[in-house]
Amino acid sequence: MTTGHSVAHPPISGGTIGVTSHATAGEAAVWERGHRDASYDGVFWVGVRTMKIFCLPSCPARQPLDKNVIYFTTYQKAVQEGYRPCRRCRPLDAAGQDVEKVVCSAEALVRQPTMPMPTLMEERGVSGQFVHRSGPYARARSADVILTHSLKSPLGELVLGSTEYGLCLLEYADRDCLPAQIAALEKLFGCRALPGMNQHLDRIAFELARYFDGELARFDTPLEIAGTPFERAVWECLTMIPYGNTASYSMVAEQVGHSRAQRAVGRANGSNKMAIVIPCHRVVTTTGTLGGYGGGLWKKQFLLDLERRYAAKLLVQSV
């Protein structure tokens, strides 16, 4: 080994990483598949830009064009942005909320921007419990489920997924294959993907922040890896490439006992659903050029440059 159709978010400068506040590209990738599915009611709300209304995912009305859809993480956010409840699916009725009281609360927030939304709502007779609770989110804590979460990073939005046993997804939100990857994980594990958090997602978020700040060379978040025996062998080999170093496709092939399987190694890299943590970005061609990278070559170069920049410092700290 040698040294060597969703909401868009631009890359964020600097080394910090944080939670996204609106319906993110990663959330939209999960939620787009929840249309007409009542089990997603209360997980997110669908806004129709052309009509300025918001609906339940299960709304029986004609589905709008993708370009006219916006996703909201809470119904309060929809109301604050000027969207009114759909008269057909009546998204507030199931929660026992009075439409006019909710709208009044949003208008009051404009006049009193420093007062928390839950306080304003409770003062106006809107259930404070519902402000913090939605059915599928609550059930997700105890059910067999893949929890998904989005983070902002210097490389743009990252989408994380985790079962109760460990991290099973870390992908770039702008990849076209993301919905298919999530669907494949649902099929593999036999459960649904829903937005949420658990201890593994908390841990990887913390470790990613340290990684991008040049303070972490090795991830310790538990992983739940699914793949063919050959893919798993390749991925295990990737985790053995030292931070700040690279290895060629042919070297990885030799390491897993298939010296002529460079193309298969490349395909295994492409099947890796845990970017950065399983560092397929450290695999380059025999001539030292970048080769391929599903997330985009500029991201691969960014990661290699970051690791080379901090490798010496982290090596000294580990001694």
WODA-V855333 format. One record per backbone hydrogen bond with DSSP energy under -1.0 kcal/mol. CO is the residue of the C=O (numbers start at 1). NH is the residue of the N-H. Records with the same first field share a line. If there is no record, write none. Layout:
CO=NH  NH
This chain:
2=246
18=152
24=28
25=29
26=30
27=31
28=32
31=34
34=37
37=40
38=41
40=43  44
45=72
46=55
47=70
48=52  53
52=84
53=48
54=86
55=46
56=59
57=36
65=68
66=69
68=49
70=47
72=45
74=78
75=79
76=80
77=81
78=83
79=82
84=54
86=90
90=93
92=97
93=96
98=102
99=103
100=104
101=105
102=106
103=107
104=108
105=109
106=110
107=111
108=112
112=115
116=120
117=121
118=122
119=123
121=126
122=125
129=132
134=138
135=139
136=140
138=141
139=142  143
146=194
147=162
148=196
149=160
151=158
153=12  156
157=173
158=151
159=171
160=149
161=168  169
162=147
166=163
167=224
169=161
170=275
171=159
172=175
175=178
177=181
178=182
179=183
180=184
181=185
182=186
183=187
184=188
185=189
186=190  191
192=146
194=148
198=202
199=203
200=204
201=205
202=206
203=207
204=208
205=209
206=210
207=211
208=212
209=213
210=215
211=214
222=167
228=232
229=233
230=234
231=235
232=236
233=237
234=238
235=239
237=240
238=241
242=245
246=2
247=284
248=252
249=253
250=254
251=255
252=256
253=258
254=257
258=261
261=265
262=266
263=267
264=268
265=269
266=270
267=271
269=272
273=170
274=278
275=277
278=280
279=282
280=283
282=247
284=249
285=288
289=285
293=296
296=300
297=301
298=302
299=303
300=304
301=305
302=306
303=307
304=308
305=309
306=310
307=311
310=314
311=315
312=316
313=317
314=318
